[in-house]
Every structure is written in structure tokens, then in C-alpha cells.
């Protein structure tokens, strides 16, 4: 770590549920300070891994779930980081915790 880089984000893993589908590797619940975030998603594709914050399906005015032209459900973020650097630090911290507590479950196969 150099003088310009922020310290690693402190994240505690509460729960990990492996679930492989497309880029998705599983779901985690984590604690960041006093905040508990449930159902963050851990993804891997093309040699890159990242963590997504919870999202909810978009609903049309009639209450039906909206889908794109390929039939995939559209989602709206529930939470979002104000800076990309913070999102990246969060992803690294969550991935590190999953790897530490569940070796091999956070890797692409």
C-alpha cells in the first residue's frame, strides 16, 4: 500500500451461499461497520471478479416484472457506492473474506 491508496475496507462475512449460474458464483451477507448488507452477489467472468449490491426487479405500472429484449429481468439498484474506487474496495474485501472462509468457492470454473 502506498501513501495514496486507501486502507482495505473492513468487511465481515456473515453468510455465504454458493449458487452458480452464468457469471454468478453465489450470494453473501456481510457486515460493514454497523451496517449489514444481505444478498450481495459475487460474479466472475473473463478472469475478473466483482461484487454487486442488492437490487430489486423493475416493475411496470401494472405491477408486472419488466424484461429486456432477450427476456432477462431488469433490476434497479437498492444501494450504490458514490465512487467507483469504493465499490472496487468493497468487492476486493468481500471476495477476500469468501476466499478465506470458503476456499475455492469464489473462483471461476
C-alpha positions as CSV (number, residue, x, y, z in Angstrom):
1,X,0.0,0.0,0.0
2,X,1.4,3.4,-0.9
3,X,0.6,6.8,0.7
4,X,-2.1,7.5,-1.9
5,X,-4.1,4.3,-1.6
6,X,-6.8,4.0,1.0
7,X,-6.7,1.2,3.6
8,X,-8.5,-2.0,2.8
9,X,-12.2,-1.9,3.6
10,X,-13.1,-3.8,6.8
11,X,-15.8,-6.4,5.9
12,X,-17.0,-9.4,7.9
13,X,-18.7,-12.3,6.2
14,X,-21.9,-13.3,7.9
15,X,-23.2,-15.9,5.4
16,X,-22.1,-17.4,2.0
17,X,-24.4,-19.4,-0.3
18,X,-22.8,-20.7,-3.5
19,X,-25.1,-20.5,-6.5
20,X,-23.6,-20.9,-9.9
21,X,-25.4,-19.5,-12.9
22,X,-23.8,-17.6,-15.8
23,X,-21.4,-15.2,-14.1
24,X,-23.0,-15.6,-10.7
25,X,-20.9,-17.6,-8.1
26,X,-23.1,-17.0,-5.1
27,X,-24.7,-14.7,-2.5
28,X,-23.2,-13.3,0.6
29,X,-24.3,-11.4,3.6
30,X,-21.7,-9.0,5.0
31,X,-21.2,-6.5,7.8
32,X,-19.5,-3.2,7.1
33,X,-19.2,-1.3,10.4
34,X,-22.7,-1.2,11.9
35,X,-24.4,-2.0,8.5
36,X,-25.4,-5.5,7.5
37,X,-25.9,-5.9,3.7
38,X,-27.7,-9.1,2.7
39,X,-27.6,-10.9,-0.6
40,X,-24.7,-9.2,-2.3
41,X,-23.8,-11.1,-5.4
42,X,-20.4,-12.4,-6.3
43,X,-19.6,-12.7,-10.0
44,X,-16.8,-13.9,-12.2
45,X,-16.3,-13.6,-15.9
46,X,-13.4,-13.3,-18.3
47,X,-10.9,-13.6,-15.5
48,X,-12.5,-10.7,-13.5
49,X,-14.5,-10.9,-10.2
50,X,-16.8,-8.4,-8.7
51,X,-19.5,-8.0,-6.0
52,X,-22.9,-6.4,-6.8
53,X,-25.0,-4.7,-4.2
54,X,-28.7,-5.8,-3.7
55,X,-31.1,-4.8,-6.4
56,X,-34.8,-5.3,-7.0
57,X,-36.7,-6.2,-10.2
58,X,-38.2,-3.2,-12.1
59,X,-41.9,-3.2,-12.2
60,X,-44.1,-1.8,-14.9
61,X,-47.1,0.4,-14.0
62,X,-49.3,-2.7,-13.8
63,X,-47.0,-4.4,-11.3
64,X,-45.5,-6.9,-13.8
65,X,-41.8,-7.5,-13.8
66,X,-40.0,-5.7,-16.7
67,X,-37.7,-7.6,-19.0
68,X,-35.3,-6.6,-21.8
69,X,-35.5,-7.7,-25.4
70,X,-33.8,-11.0,-24.5
71,X,-36.3,-11.8,-21.8
72,X,-33.9,-11.1,-18.9
73,X,-35.4,-9.4,-15.9
74,X,-34.4,-5.7,-15.4
75,X,-33.1,-4.7,-12.0
76,X,-32.9,-1.3,-10.1
77,X,-30.2,-0.8,-7.5
78,X,-31.3,-0.6,-3.9
79,X,-27.9,0.7,-2.7
80,X,-25.0,2.2,-4.7
81,X,-21.5,3.4,-3.9
82,X,-20.8,7.1,-4.7
83,X,-17.3,6.3,-6.0
84,X,-16.0,3.5,-8.2
85,X,-12.9,3.2,-6.0
86,X,-15.1,2.5,-3.0
87,X,-17.1,-0.2,-5.0
88,X,-13.8,-1.8,-6.0
89,X,-12.5,-1.8,-2.4
90,X,-15.8,-3.4,-1.3
91,X,-15.6,-6.1,-4.0
92,X,-12.0,-6.9,-3.0
93,X,-12.8,-7.1,0.7
94,X,-15.9,-9.4,0.2
95,X,-14.0,-11.7,-2.3
96,X,-11.1,-11.9,0.2
97,X,-13.4,-12.9,3.0
98,X,-15.3,-15.5,0.9
99,X,-12.0,-17.0,-0.2
100,X,-10.6,-17.1,3.3
101,X,-13.7,-18.8,4.8
102,X,-14.7,-20.9,1.8
103,X,-11.6,-21.7,-0.3
104,X,-12.2,-22.3,-4.0
105,X,-15.9,-21.3,-3.9
106,X,-15.2,-17.8,-5.2
107,X,-13.4,-18.8,-8.3
108,X,-14.4,-19.2,-11.9
109,X,-14.6,-22.8,-13.1
